[in-house]
Amino acid sequence: MPRRNTQPLISEDQLIEHIARRLAPGTRAVSPALVLGIGDDAAILRPPVGEDWVFSTDFSLEDVHFLADAHPPEAIGFRALARAASDLGAMGAHPAFFLLSLSLPRERTGRWLDRMLAGMARAARRLQLRLIGGDTTRWPKVALSLTVIGRTARGAAVRRDGARPGDQLFLSGRLGAAALGLELLLRRHRGRGRTTRLTKAAERRLLQPHLYPSIPLALGIHLAENRIASAMIDLSDGLSSDLTRMALASRSRARIFLDRLPVVRVPAAISRGGLEPLQLALHGGEDYGLLFAVPPARVSAVPRSFRGAPITRIGEFVRGRGVVLVGPQGLERPLAAAGWDPFRERR
Ligand SMILES: [Mg+2]
């Protein structure tokens, strides 16, 4: 393997060649749909008859989605692609291709860029996404825009507007783990690591869901192809916000059974100060599990877990609007969308 060039790159062409080289081996999956990949003015794709292709795009911006001095570069690259791919999972689509638009200051074109691309290449391999193009430019801050393309059989994609009264509500994974990881990272950044009594290994484990989220693409495909889910959305901004979107689109009311929620456990070694597990679970974003509705006749087809991630029935859809929390005595109270919103001040 050639020695890595750790000197800052100079020209845009060099930068593009470097990125293509680092990311091209992302996946070797050959697709007959790919007529022309990276290197020309544009890529050429030829979707086979009988398929729908789904597209999504996602920003990862310095100071909005990550702190360039707090997040490891590998995690910035990994998360940027994982976040985008999560929307493919939410449609039940097979991952196929991606495009990367990248801005960065000159001082991050050397070692920092190498590490960021290494993280993104790891995500591309794991998620089976192949780079087919993009753009780069110099800019005082790091900004990544990821466009992802996925494939489904015609009409098989699962939308968020298909839930009906009587459908049961499920989610995969745990709630609040990514928000807890983010909080730890920020505390460590502010306090230079002296804010918890965790071992290094325990801390790494808790940071993992935030830095390197696992994206349940295979579960989304399973639920779509077996016609199990009537509606689906990924948990990107927090349960309260994402479920509100699904309920609104589906013109139904979602009821969440409070005692069923798979809430993250906050270790005793972490000082609580503002870390309420239920609040993390309801409003903490970036867990990237799937939230999905299932008609009564298909409930028995829902697996209890999928590739290591638990699947939990957390509620149901009824006639009405909005989202309500149902307490142990059956007491209902409305749940307002209070997850991540870039246009609102951070809590
Ligand atoms: Mg989404």
Residues whose N, C-alpha, C, O or C-beta is under 5 A from the ligand:
A	BS01	MG	D87 D234 S236
